[in-house]
């Protein structure tokens, strides 16, 4: 018989970072087949520019990945084409 031990330590509120305001921006929408999706960005640096919140290459990579996941969702069904 083997005994399983957990290395997880329960978190306490004293370990959590205190609330800090974040820069938040609408990154546009994506219409893919019958899907309608809204993209948002959030960043810890409040001095940044909302336009430059996320590198365009990273955003494009995310959009590509989302399209792949949407194809998987379509094969499962039971959705309303919103996200």
PyMOL Python script that loads the backbone (N, CA, C, O; Angstrom):
from pymol import cmd

cmd.read_pdbstr("""\
ATOM      1  N   UNK A   1       0.839  -1.179   0.000  1.00  0.00           N
ATOM      2  CA  UNK A   1       0.000   0.000   0.000  1.00  0.00           C
ATOM      3  C   UNK A   1       0.888   1.246   0.000  1.00  0.00           C
ATOM      4  O   UNK A   1       1.841   1.348   0.772  1.00  0.00           O
ATOM      5  N   UNK A   2       0.559   2.176  -0.868  1.00  0.00           N
ATOM      6  CA  UNK A   2       1.320   3.415  -0.897  1.00  0.00           C
ATOM      7  C   UNK A   2       0.487   4.533  -0.301  1.00  0.00           C
ATOM      8  O   UNK A   2      -0.734   4.576  -0.453  1.00  0.00           O
ATOM      9  N   UNK A   3       1.153   5.408   0.357  1.00  0.00           N
ATOM     10  CA  UNK A   3       0.481   6.557   0.948  1.00  0.00           C
ATOM     11  C   UNK A   3       0.822   7.784   0.129  1.00  0.00           C
ATOM     12  O   UNK A   3       1.990   8.059  -0.146  1.00  0.00           O
ATOM     13  N   UNK A   4      -0.185   8.501  -0.249  1.00  0.00           N
ATOM     14  CA  UNK A   4       0.011   9.700  -1.055  1.00  0.00           C
ATOM     15  C   UNK A   4       0.080  10.904  -0.123  1.00  0.00           C
ATOM     16  O   UNK A   4      -0.802  11.110   0.711  1.00  0.00           O
ATOM     17  N   UNK A   5       1.124  11.683  -0.274  1.00  0.00           N
ATOM     18  CA  UNK A   5       1.231  12.896   0.530  1.00  0.00           C
ATOM     19  C   UNK A   5       1.118  14.092  -0.383  1.00  0.00           C
ATOM     20  O   UNK A   5       1.519  14.050  -1.546  1.00  0.00           O
ATOM     21  N   UNK A   6       0.579  15.133   0.147  1.00  0.00           N
ATOM     22  CA  UNK A   6       0.393  16.349  -0.636  1.00  0.00           C
ATOM     23  C   UNK A   6       1.436  17.375  -0.244  1.00  0.00           C
ATOM     24  O   UNK A   6       1.686  17.605   0.939  1.00  0.00           O
ATOM     25  N   UNK A   7       2.040  17.989  -1.245  1.00  0.00           N
ATOM     26  CA  UNK A   7       3.011  19.038  -0.966  1.00  0.00           C
ATOM     27  C   UNK A   7       2.345  20.415  -1.025  1.00  0.00           C
ATOM     28  O   UNK A   7       2.996  21.436  -0.802  1.00  0.00           O
ATOM     29  N   UNK A   8       1.044  20.434  -1.326  1.00  0.00           N
ATOM     30  CA  UNK A   8       0.337  21.704  -1.412  1.00  0.00           C
ATOM     31  C   UNK A   8       0.159  22.304  -0.025  1.00  0.00           C
ATOM     32  O   UNK A   8      -0.179  21.613   0.936  1.00  0.00           O
ATOM     33  N   UNK A   9       0.392  23.582   0.049  1.00  0.00           N
ATOM     34  CA  UNK A   9       0.224  24.296   1.306  1.00  0.00           C
ATOM     35  C   UNK A   9      -1.008  25.172   1.171  1.00  0.00           C
ATOM     36  O   UNK A   9      -1.127  25.938   0.215  1.00  0.00           O
ATOM     37  N   UNK A  10      -1.925  25.064   2.123  1.00  0.00           N
ATOM     38  CA  UNK A  10      -3.116  25.909   2.006  1.00  0.00           C
ATOM     39  C   UNK A  10      -2.730  27.385   2.010  1.00  0.00           C
ATOM     40  O   UNK A  10      -1.888  27.811   2.801  1.00  0.00           O
ATOM     41  N   UNK A  11      -3.338  28.149   1.139  1.00  0.00           N
ATOM     42  CA  UNK A  11      -3.015  29.570   1.091  1.00  0.00           C
ATOM     43  C   UNK A  11      -3.842  30.323   2.124  1.00  0.00           C
ATOM     44  O   UNK A  11      -4.951  29.923   2.477  1.00  0.00           O
ATOM     45  N   UNK A  12      -3.288  31.389   2.582  1.00  0.00           N
ATOM     46  CA  UNK A  12      -3.999  32.271   3.496  1.00  0.00           C
ATOM     47  C   UNK A  12      -4.036  33.652   2.887  1.00  0.00           C
ATOM     48  O   UNK A  12      -3.236  33.969   2.007  1.00  0.00           O
ATOM     49  N   UNK A  13      -4.944  34.465   3.341  1.00  0.00           N
ATOM     50  CA  UNK A  13      -5.077  35.802   2.764  1.00  0.00           C
ATOM     51  C   UNK A  13      -3.807  36.626   2.942  1.00  0.00           C
ATOM     52  O   UNK A  13      -3.580  37.567   2.181  1.00  0.00           O
ATOM     53  N   UNK A  14      -2.977  36.299   3.923  1.00  0.00           N
ATOM     54  CA  UNK A  14      -1.747  37.060   4.112  1.00  0.00           C
ATOM     55  C   UNK A  14      -0.732  36.788   3.001  1.00  0.00           C
ATOM     56  O   UNK A  14       0.214  37.557   2.829  1.00  0.00           O
ATOM     57  N   UNK A  15      -0.921  35.692   2.240  1.00  0.00           N
ATOM     58  CA  UNK A  15      -0.016  35.373   1.143  1.00  0.00           C
ATOM     59  C   UNK A  15      -0.435  36.046  -0.160  1.00  0.00           C
ATOM     60  O   UNK A  15       0.348  36.091  -1.109  1.00  0.00           O
ATOM     61  N   UNK A  16      -1.624  36.553  -0.217  1.00  0.00           N
ATOM     62  CA  UNK A  16      -2.140  37.150  -1.435  1.00  0.00           C
ATOM     63  C   UNK A  16      -1.588  38.551  -1.608  1.00  0.00           C
ATOM     64  O   UNK A  16      -1.385  39.279  -0.636  1.00  0.00           O
ATOM     65  N   UNK A  17      -1.351  38.914  -2.839  1.00  0.00           N
ATOM     66  CA  UNK A  17      -0.907  40.277  -3.127  1.00  0.00           C
ATOM     67  C   UNK A  17      -2.087  41.227  -2.913  1.00  0.00           C
ATOM     68  O   UNK A  17      -3.234  40.878  -3.193  1.00  0.00           O
ATOM     69  N   UNK A  18      -1.801  42.398  -2.426  1.00  0.00           N
ATOM     70  CA  UNK A  18      -2.880  43.357  -2.216  1.00  0.00           C
ATOM     71  C   UNK A  18      -3.398  43.847  -3.568  1.00  0.00           C
ATOM     72  O   UNK A  18      -2.696  43.779  -4.577  1.00  0.00           O
ATOM     73  N   UNK A  19      -4.613  44.334  -3.571  1.00  0.00           N
ATOM     74  CA  UNK A  19      -5.225  44.811  -4.807  1.00  0.00           C
ATOM     75  C   UNK A  19      -4.445  45.998  -5.355  1.00  0.00           C
ATOM     76  O   UNK A  19      -4.072  46.911  -4.618  1.00  0.00           O
ATOM     77  N   UNK A  20      -4.213  45.967  -6.631  1.00  0.00           N
ATOM     78  CA  UNK A  20      -3.603  47.082  -7.346  1.00  0.00           C
ATOM     79  C   UNK A  20      -4.437  47.338  -8.592  1.00  0.00           C
ATOM     80  O   UNK A  20      -4.864  46.388  -9.248  1.00  0.00           O
ATOM     81  N   UNK A  21      -4.678  48.599  -8.930  1.00  0.00           N
ATOM     82  CA  UNK A  21      -5.410  48.882 -10.178  1.00  0.00           C
ATOM     83  C   UNK A  21      -4.654  48.316 -11.380  1.00  0.00           C
ATOM     84  O   UNK A  21      -3.429  48.201 -11.363  1.00  0.00           O
ATOM     85  N   UNK A  22      -5.392  47.974 -12.399  1.00  0.00           N
ATOM     86  CA  UNK A  22      -4.814  47.422 -13.612  1.00  0.00           C
ATOM     87  C   UNK A  22      -5.272  48.226 -14.822  1.00  0.00           C
ATOM     88  O   UNK A  22      -6.359  48.804 -14.823  1.00  0.00           O
ATOM     89  N   UNK A  23      -4.439  48.254 -15.839  1.00  0.00           N
ATOM     90  CA  UNK A  23      -4.789  48.866 -17.110  1.00  0.00           C
ATOM     91  C   UNK A  23      -5.635  47.856 -17.882  1.00  0.00           C
ATOM     92  O   UNK A  23      -5.223  46.710 -18.061  1.00  0.00           O
ATOM     93  N   UNK A  24      -6.785  48.264 -18.326  1.00  0.00           N
ATOM     94  CA  UNK A  24      -7.745  47.375 -18.968  1.00  0.00           C
ATOM     95  C   UNK A  24      -8.156  48.005 -20.287  1.00  0.00           C
ATOM     96  O   UNK A  24      -8.438  49.202 -20.340  1.00  0.00           O
ATOM     97  N   UNK A  25      -8.194  47.216 -21.354  1.00  0.00           N
ATOM     98  CA  UNK A  25      -8.539  47.781 -22.661  1.00  0.00           C
ATOM     99  C   UNK A  25      -9.315  46.782 -23.506  1.00  0.00           C
ATOM    100  O   UNK A  25      -9.087  45.574 -23.447  1.00  0.00           O
ATOM    101  N   UNK A  26     -10.219  47.312 -24.278  1.00  0.00           N
ATOM    102  CA  UNK A  26     -10.951  46.535 -25.273  1.00  0.00           C
ATOM    103  C   UNK A  26     -10.002  46.317 -26.445  1.00  0.00           C
ATOM    104  O   UNK A  26      -9.469  47.278 -26.999  1.00  0.00           O
ATOM    105  N   UNK A  27      -9.789  45.065 -26.825  1.00  0.00           N
ATOM    106  CA  UNK A  27      -8.871  44.740 -27.917  1.00  0.00           C
ATOM    107  C   UNK A  27      -9.598  44.369 -29.201  1.00  0.00           C
ATOM    108  O   UNK A  27      -8.999  43.837 -30.135  1.00  0.00           O
ATOM    109  N   UNK A  28     -10.880  44.652 -29.238  1.00  0.00           N
ATOM    110  CA  UNK A  28     -11.632  44.400 -30.455  1.00  0.00           C
ATOM    111  C   UNK A  28     -12.439  43.117 -30.402  1.00  0.00           C
ATOM    112  O   UNK A  28     -12.490  42.425 -29.385  1.00  0.00           O
ATOM    113  N   UNK A  29     -13.055  42.828 -31.507  1.00  0.00           N
ATOM    114  CA  UNK A  29     -13.897  41.637 -31.602  1.00  0.00           C
ATOM    115  C   UNK A  29     -13.367  40.706 -32.680  1.00  0.00           C
ATOM    116  O   UNK A  29     -12.588  41.094 -33.550  1.00  0.00           O
ATOM    117  N   UNK A  30     -13.813  39.485 -32.590  1.00  0.00           N
ATOM    118  CA  UNK A  30     -13.463  38.467 -33.578  1.00  0.00           C
ATOM    119  C   UNK A  30     -14.758  37.817 -34.035  1.00  0.00           C
ATOM    120  O   UNK A  30     -15.535  37.321 -33.219  1.00  0.00           O
ATOM    121  N   UNK A  31     -14.982  37.821 -35.319  1.00  0.00           N
ATOM    122  CA  UNK A  31     -16.096  37.086 -35.899  1.00  0.00           C
ATOM    123  C   UNK A  31     -15.485  35.940 -36.691  1.00  0.00           C
ATOM    124  O   UNK A  31     -14.804  36.149 -37.695  1.00  0.00           O
ATOM    125  N   UNK A  32     -15.738  34.745 -36.225  1.00  0.00           N
ATOM    126  CA  UNK A  32     -15.181  33.538 -36.848  1.00  0.00           C
ATOM    127  C   UNK A  32     -16.328  32.567 -37.079  1.00  0.00           C
ATOM    128  O   UNK A  32     -16.949  32.079 -36.135  1.00  0.00           O
ATOM    129  N   UNK A  33     -16.595  32.295 -38.344  1.00  0.00           N
ATOM    130  CA  UNK A  33     -17.759  31.502 -38.729  1.00  0.00           C
ATOM    131  C   UNK A  33     -18.995  32.143 -38.080  1.00  0.00           C
ATOM    132  O   UNK A  33     -19.312  33.286 -38.411  1.00  0.00           O
ATOM    133  N   UNK A  34     -19.696  31.470 -37.187  1.00  0.00           N
ATOM    134  CA  UNK A  34     -20.876  32.064 -36.544  1.00  0.00           C
ATOM    135  C   UNK A  34     -20.580  32.563 -35.126  1.00  0.00           C
ATOM    136  O   UNK A  34     -21.500  32.916 -34.388  1.00  0.00           O
ATOM    137  N   UNK A  35     -19.334  32.591 -34.755  1.00  0.00           N
ATOM    138  CA  UNK A  35     -18.945  33.005 -33.401  1.00  0.00           C
ATOM    139  C   UNK A  35     -18.726  34.504 -33.328  1.00  0.00           C
ATOM    140  O   UNK A  35     -18.220  35.109 -34.273  1.00  0.00           O
ATOM    141  N   UNK A  36     -19.100  35.100 -32.219  1.00  0.00           N
ATOM    142  CA  UNK A  36     -18.849  36.507 -31.923  1.00  0.00           C
ATOM    143  C   UNK A  36     -18.097  36.555 -30.590  1.00  0.00           C
ATOM    144  O   UNK A  36     -18.634  36.153 -29.558  1.00  0.00           O
ATOM    145  N   UNK A  37     -16.880  37.037 -30.613  1.00  0.00           N
ATOM    146  CA  UNK A  37     -16.054  37.080 -29.405  1.00  0.00           C
ATOM    147  C   UNK A  37     -15.506  38.481 -29.173  1.00  0.00           C
ATOM    148  O   UNK A  37     -15.180  39.196 -30.121  1.00  0.00           O
ATOM    149  N   UNK A  38     -15.410  38.863 -27.912  1.00  0.00           N
ATOM    150  CA  UNK A  38     -14.790  40.135 -27.543  1.00  0.00           C
ATOM    151  C   UNK A  38     -13.458  39.824 -26.878  1.00  0.00           C
ATOM    152  O   UNK A  38     -13.363  38.903 -26.068  1.00  0.00           O
ATOM    153  N   UNK A  39     -12.435  40.590 -27.220  1.00  0.00           N
ATOM    154  CA  UNK A  39     -11.109  40.422 -26.627  1.00  0.00           C
ATOM    155  C   UNK A  39     -10.816  41.611 -25.715  1.00  0.00           C
ATOM    156  O   UNK A  39     -11.065  42.764 -26.067  1.00  0.00           O
ATOM    157  N   UNK A  40     -10.284  41.303 -24.544  1.00  0.00           N
ATOM    158  CA  UNK A  40      -9.879  42.341 -23.595  1.00  0.00           C
ATOM    159  C   UNK A  40      -8.452  42.069 -23.151  1.00  0.00           C
ATOM    160  O   UNK A  40      -8.005  40.923 -23.122  1.00  0.00           O
ATOM    161  N   UNK A  41      -7.753  43.123 -22.809  1.00  0.00           N
ATOM    162  CA  UNK A  41      -6.402  42.992 -22.278  1.00  0.00           C
ATOM    163  C   UNK A  41      -6.335  43.620 -20.906  1.00  0.00           C
ATOM    164  O   UNK A  41      -7.054  44.574 -20.609  1.00  0.00           O
ATOM    165  N   UNK A  42      -5.468  43.081 -20.071  1.00  0.00           N
ATOM    166  CA  UNK A  42      -5.269  43.617 -18.729  1.00  0.00           C
ATOM    167  C   UNK A  42      -3.782  43.577 -18.433  1.00  0.00           C
ATOM    168  O   UNK A  42      -3.109  42.596 -18.748  1.00  0.00           O
ATOM    169  N   UNK A  43      -3.266  44.639 -17.829  1.00  0.00           N
ATOM    170  CA  UNK A  43      -1.834  44.718 -17.556  1.00  0.00           C
ATOM    171  C   UNK A  43      -1.607  45.424 -16.231  1.00  0.00           C
ATOM    172  O   UNK A  43      -2.367  46.316 -15.854  1.00  0.00           O
ATOM    173  N   UNK A  44      -0.579  45.029 -15.541  1.00  0.00           N
ATOM    174  CA  UNK A  44      -0.283  45.605 -14.226  1.00  0.00           C
ATOM    175  C   UNK A  44       0.331  46.994 -14.303  1.00  0.00           C
ATOM    176  O   UNK A  44       0.262  47.744 -13.329  1.00  0.00           O
ATOM    177  N   UNK A  45       0.925  47.356 -15.424  1.00  0.00           N
ATOM    178  CA  UNK A  45       1.605  48.645 -15.563  1.00  0.00           C
ATOM    179  C   UNK A  45       0.592  49.717 -15.969  1.00  0.00           C
ATOM    180  O   UNK A  45       0.209  49.798 -17.136  1.00  0.00           O
ATOM    181  N   UNK A  46       0.165  50.527 -15.022  1.00  0.00           N
ATOM    182  CA  UNK A  46      -0.828  51.564 -15.278  1.00  0.00           C
ATOM    183  C   UNK A  46      -0.272  52.731 -16.079  1.00  0.00           C
ATOM    184  O   UNK A  46      -1.044  53.563 -16.556  1.00  0.00           O
ATOM    185  N   UNK A  47       1.045  52.820 -16.242  1.00  0.00           N
ATOM    186  CA  UNK A  47       1.629  53.926 -16.989  1.00  0.00           C
ATOM    187  C   UNK A  47       1.659  53.647 -18.486  1.00  0.00           C
ATOM    188  O   UNK A  47       1.963  54.539 -19.279  1.00  0.00           O
ATOM    189  N   UNK A  48       1.346  52.420 -18.874  1.00  0.00           N
ATOM    190  CA  UNK A  48       1.392  52.048 -20.281  1.00  0.00           C
ATOM    191  C   UNK A  48       0.250  52.640 -21.086  1.00  0.00           C
ATOM    192  O   UNK A  48      -0.674  53.239 -20.537  1.00  0.00           O
ATOM    193  N   UNK A  49       0.328  52.466 -22.369  1.00  0.00           N
ATOM    194  CA  UNK A  49      -0.676  52.947 -23.298  1.00  0.00           C
ATOM    195  C   UNK A  49      -1.629  51.802 -23.631  1.00  0.00           C
ATOM    196  O   UNK A  49      -1.180  50.693 -23.918  1.00  0.00           O
ATOM    197  N   UNK A  50      -2.928  52.053 -23.597  1.00  0.00           N
ATOM    198  CA  UNK A  50      -3.896  51.004 -23.903  1.00  0.00           C
ATOM    199  C   UNK A  50      -3.712  50.443 -25.311  1.00  0.00           C
ATOM    200  O   UNK A  50      -3.950  49.258 -25.546  1.00  0.00           O
ATOM    201  N   UNK A  51      -3.293  51.284 -26.238  1.00  0.00           N
ATOM    202  CA  UNK A  51      -3.101  50.836 -27.620  1.00  0.00           C
ATOM    203  C   UNK A  51      -1.980  49.799 -27.687  1.00  0.00           C
ATOM    204  O   UNK A  51      -2.058  48.849 -28.466  1.00  0.00           O
ATOM    205  N   UNK A  52      -0.944  49.977 -26.877  1.00  0.00           N
ATOM    206  CA  UNK A  52       0.208  49.072 -26.893  1.00  0.00           C
ATOM    207  C   UNK A  52       0.145  48.054 -25.753  1.00  0.00           C
ATOM    208  O   UNK A  52       1.175  47.522 -25.340  1.00  0.00           O
ATOM    209  N   UNK A  53      -1.048  47.784 -25.249  1.00  0.00           N
ATOM    210  CA  UNK A  53      -1.211  46.899 -24.095  1.00  0.00           C
ATOM    211  C   UNK A  53      -0.645  45.506 -24.351  1.00  0.00           C
ATOM    212  O   UNK A  53       0.031  44.941 -23.492  1.00  0.00           O
ATOM    213  N   UNK A  54      -0.917  44.962 -25.513  1.00  0.00           N
ATOM    214  CA  UNK A  54      -0.444  43.624 -25.866  1.00  0.00           C
ATOM    215  C   UNK A  54       0.259  43.709 -27.216  1.00  0.00           C
ATOM    216  O   UNK A  54      -0.230  44.342 -28.152  1.00  0.00           O
ATOM    217  N   UNK A  55       1.399  43.066 -27.293  1.00  0.00           N
ATOM    218  CA  UNK A  55       2.157  43.028 -28.542  1.00  0.00           C
ATOM    219  C   UNK A  55       1.261  42.456 -29.642  1.00  0.00           C
ATOM    220  O   UNK A  55       0.613  41.432 -29.425  1.00  0.00           O
ATOM    221  N   UNK A  56       1.209  43.087 -30.812  1.00  0.00           N
ATOM    222  CA  UNK A  56       0.342  42.602 -31.890  1.00  0.00           C
ATOM    223  C   UNK A  56       0.595  41.143 -32.284  1.00  0.00           C
ATOM    224  O   UNK A  56      -0.343  40.433 -32.645  1.00  0.00           O
ATOM    225  N   UNK A  57       1.830  40.697 -32.219  1.00  0.00           N
ATOM    226  CA  UNK A  57       2.135  39.298 -32.559  1.00  0.00           C
ATOM    227  C   UNK A  57       1.528  38.350 -31.527  1.00  0.00           C
ATOM    228  O   UNK A  57       1.057  37.268 -31.875  1.00  0.00           O
ATOM    229  N   UNK A  58       1.539  38.755 -30.266  1.00  0.00           N
ATOM    230  CA  UNK A  58       0.942  37.927 -29.204  1.00  0.00           C
ATOM    231  C   UNK A  58      -0.568  37.886 -29.372  1.00  0.00           C
ATOM    232  O   UNK A  58      -1.183  36.830 -29.224  1.00  0.00           O
ATOM    233  N   UNK A  59      -1.167  39.027 -29.678  1.00  0.00           N
ATOM    234  CA  UNK A  59      -2.607  39.075 -29.901  1.00  0.00           C
ATOM    235  C   UNK A  59      -3.001  38.199 -31.092  1.00  0.00           C
ATOM    236  O   UNK A  59      -3.993  37.474 -31.025  1.00  0.00           O
ATOM    237  N   UNK A  60      -2.239  38.262 -32.164  1.00  0.00           N
ATOM    238  CA  UNK A  60      -2.544  37.434 -33.339  1.00  0.00           C
ATOM    239  C   UNK A  60      -2.398  35.950 -33.007  1.00  0.00           C
ATOM    240  O   UNK A  60      -3.200  35.131 -33.458  1.00  0.00           O
ATOM    241  N   UNK A  61      -1.401  35.607 -32.240  1.00  0.00           N
ATOM    242  CA  UNK A  61      -1.219  34.218 -31.825  1.00  0.00           C
ATOM    243  C   UNK A  61      -2.415  33.749 -30.992  1.00  0.00           C
ATOM    244  O   UNK A  61      -2.889  32.623 -31.145  1.00  0.00           O
ATOM    245  N   UNK A  62      -2.890  34.623 -30.115  1.00  0.00           N
ATOM    246  CA  UNK A  62      -4.065  34.290 -29.308  1.00  0.00           C
ATOM    247  C   UNK A  62      -5.301  34.102 -30.164  1.00  0.00           C
ATOM    248  O   UNK A  62      -6.077  33.170 -29.950  1.00  0.00           O
ATOM    249  N   UNK A  63      -5.484  34.977 -31.123  1.00  0.00           N
ATOM    250  CA  UNK A  63      -6.634  34.853 -32.029  1.00  0.00           C
ATOM    251  C   UNK A  63      -6.578  33.535 -32.806  1.00  0.00           C
ATOM    252  O   UNK A  63      -7.601  32.875 -32.988  1.00  0.00           O
ATOM    253  N   UNK A  64      -5.394  33.160 -33.256  1.00  0.00           N
ATOM    254  CA  UNK A  64      -5.234  31.898 -33.986  1.00  0.00           C
ATOM    255  C   UNK A  64      -5.596  30.716 -33.092  1.00  0.00           C
ATOM    256  O   UNK A  64      -6.284  29.791 -33.523  1.00  0.00           O
ATOM    257  N   UNK A  65      -5.132  30.752 -31.856  1.00  0.00           N
ATOM    258  CA  UNK A  65      -5.437  29.664 -30.912  1.00  0.00           C
ATOM    259  C   UNK A  65      -6.933  29.594 -30.631  1.00  0.00           C
ATOM    260  O   UNK A  65      -7.510  28.508 -30.571  1.00  0.00           O
ATOM    261  N   UNK A  66      -7.555  30.752 -30.461  1.00  0.00           N
ATOM    262  CA  UNK A  66      -8.996  30.783 -30.207  1.00  0.00           C
ATOM    263  C   UNK A  66      -9.748  30.148 -31.374  1.00  0.00           C
ATOM    264  O   UNK A  66     -10.699  29.399 -31.154  1.00  0.00           O
ATOM    265  N   UNK A  67      -9.347  30.427 -32.584  1.00  0.00           N
ATOM    266  CA  UNK A  67     -10.005  29.827 -33.755  1.00  0.00           C
ATOM    267  C   UNK A  67      -9.900  28.306 -33.726  1.00  0.00           C
ATOM    268  O   UNK A  67     -10.845  27.608 -34.096  1.00  0.00           O
ATOM    269  N   UNK A  68      -8.754  27.792 -33.287  1.00  0.00           N
ATOM    270  CA  UNK A  68      -8.588  26.337 -33.158  1.00  0.00           C
ATOM    271  C   UNK A  68      -9.541  25.768 -32.109  1.00  0.00           C
ATOM    272  O   UNK A  68     -10.153  24.720 -32.313  1.00  0.00           O
ATOM    273  N   UNK A  69      -9.656  26.471 -30.996  1.00  0.00           N
ATOM    274  CA  UNK A  69     -10.537  26.004 -29.912  1.00  0.00           C
ATOM    275  C   UNK A  69     -11.998  26.082 -30.342  1.00  0.00           C
ATOM    276  O   UNK A  69     -12.798  25.224 -29.967  1.00  0.00           O
ATOM    277  N   UNK A  70     -12.352  27.090 -31.116  1.00  0.00           N
ATOM    278  CA  UNK A  70     -13.728  27.206 -31.602  1.00  0.00           C
ATOM    279  C   UNK A  70     -14.086  26.020 -32.493  1.00  0.00           C
ATOM    280  O   UNK A  70     -15.209  25.519 -32.438  1.00  0.00           O
ATOM    281  N   UNK A  71     -13.156  25.578 -33.298  1.00  0.00           N
ATOM    282  CA  UNK A  71     -13.397  24.409 -34.144  1.00  0.00           C
ATOM    283  C   UNK A  71     -13.684  23.185 -33.281  1.00  0.00           C
ATOM    284  O   UNK A  71     -14.554  22.378 -33.609  1.00  0.00           O
ATOM    285  N   UNK A  72     -12.948  23.050 -32.171  1.00  0.00           N
ATOM    286  CA  UNK A  72     -13.201  21.940 -31.239  1.00  0.00           C
ATOM    287  C   UNK A  72     -14.586  22.080 -30.614  1.00  0.00           C
ATOM    288  O   UNK A  72     -15.311  21.093 -30.497  1.00  0.00           O
ATOM    289  N   UNK A  73     -14.962  23.297 -30.210  1.00  0.00           N
ATOM    290  CA  UNK A  73     -16.260  23.527 -29.590  1.00  0.00           C
ATOM    291  C   UNK A  73     -17.399  23.197 -30.543  1.00  0.00           C
ATOM    292  O   UNK A  73     -18.425  22.651 -30.136  1.00  0.00           O
ATOM    293  N   UNK A  74     -17.212  23.531 -31.809  1.00  0.00           N
ATOM    294  CA  UNK A  74     -18.249  23.230 -32.789  1.00  0.00           C
ATOM    295  C   UNK A  74     -18.478  21.731 -32.924  1.00  0.00           C
ATOM    296  O   UNK A  74     -19.604  21.287 -33.151  1.00  0.00           O
ATOM    297  N   UNK A  75     -17.415  20.956 -32.784  1.00  0.00           N
ATOM    298  CA  UNK A  75     -17.579  19.505 -32.898  1.00  0.00           C
ATOM    299  C   UNK A  75     -18.307  18.926 -31.695  1.00  0.00           C
ATOM    300  O   UNK A  75     -18.924  17.866 -31.803  1.00  0.00           O
ATOM    301  N   UNK A  76     -18.247  19.599 -30.550  1.00  0.00           N
ATOM    302  CA  UNK A  76     -18.942  19.134 -29.345  1.00  0.00           C
ATOM    303  C   UNK A  76     -20.393  19.582 -29.358  1.00  0.00           C
ATOM    304  O   UNK A  76     -21.279  18.828 -28.955  1.00  0.00           O
ATOM    305  N   UNK A  77     -20.644  20.794 -29.814  1.00  0.00           N
ATOM    306  CA  UNK A  77     -21.999  21.343 -29.843  1.00  0.00           C
ATOM    307  C   UNK A  77     -22.403  21.913 -28.482  1.00  0.00           C
ATOM    308  O   UNK A  77     -21.552  22.186 -27.636  1.00  0.00           O
ATOM    309  N   UNK A  78     -23.717  22.090 -28.281  1.00  0.00           N
ATOM    310  CA  UNK A  78     -24.273  22.615 -27.025  1.00  0.00           C
ATOM    311  C   UNK A  78     -23.689  23.963 -26.650  1.00  0.00           C
ATOM    312  O   UNK A  78     -23.238  24.154 -25.520  1.00  0.00           O
ATOM    313  N   UNK A  79     -23.694  24.897 -27.584  1.00  0.00           N
ATOM    314  CA  UNK A  79     -23.190  26.237 -27.329  1.00  0.00           C
ATOM    315  C   UNK A  79     -24.090  27.234 -28.075  1.00  0.00           C
ATOM    316  O   UNK A  79     -24.977  26.835 -28.830  1.00  0.00           O
ATOM    317  N   UNK A  80     -23.854  28.503 -27.858  1.00  0.00           N
ATOM    318  CA  UNK A  80     -24.653  29.539 -28.496  1.00  0.00           C
ATOM    319  C   UNK A  80     -23.807  30.465 -29.360  1.00  0.00           C
ATOM    320  O   UNK A  80     -24.229  31.576 -29.682  1.00  0.00           O
ATOM    321  N   UNK A  81     -22.626  30.015 -29.731  1.00  0.00           N
ATOM    322  CA  UNK A  81     -21.714  30.771 -30.588  1.00  0.00           C
ATOM    323  C   UNK A  81     -21.337  32.151 -30.020  1.00  0.00           C
ATOM    324  O   UNK A  81     -21.151  33.107 -30.773  1.00  0.00           O
ATOM    325  N   UNK A  82     -21.229  32.242 -28.721  1.00  0.00           N
ATOM    326  CA  UNK A  82     -20.778  33.483 -28.082  1.00  0.00           C
ATOM    327  C   UNK A  82     -19.686  33.158 -27.079  1.00  0.00           C
ATOM    328  O   UNK A  82     -19.623  32.058 -26.531  1.00  0.00           O
ATOM    329  N   UNK A  83     -18.844  34.124 -26.859  1.00  0.00           N
ATOM    330  CA  UNK A  83     -17.778  33.918 -25.875  1.00  0.00           C
ATOM    331  C   UNK A  83     -17.220  35.221 -25.422  1.00  0.00           C
ATOM    332  O   UNK A  83     -16.312  35.249 -24.592  1.00  0.00           O
TER     333      UNK A  83
END
""", "prot")
cmd.dss("prot")
cmd.show_as("cartoon", "prot")
cmd.util.cbc("prot")
cmd.orient("prot")
